[in-house]
């Protein structure tokens, strides 16, 4: 598995709560949910050439 970069994300409490609920509904961690959202957005924009797609729920 490729090494992942770490960074600080500042987000307002309402958005965090919404992400937390969404992640829980889909049985993901908040980090996993954010990563899934970013992956989906990159694919939709044609900006990500994913080698191994683990997302089949689109």
Rosetta blueprint (number, residue, H / E / L):
1 X L
2 X L
3 X L
4 X L
5 X L
6 X L
7 X L
8 X L
9 X L
10 X L
11 X L
12 X L
13 X H
14 X H
15 X H
16 X H
17 X H
18 X H
19 X H
20 X H
21 X H
22 X H
23 X H
24 X H
25 X H
26 X L
27 X L
28 X L
29 X L
30 X H
31 X H
32 X H
33 X H
34 X H
35 X H
36 X H
37 X H
38 X H
39 X H
40 X H
41 X H
42 X H
43 X H
44 X H
45 X L
46 X L
47 X L
48 X L
49 X L
50 X L
51 X L
52 X L
53 X L
54 X L
55 X L
56 X L
57 X L
58 X L
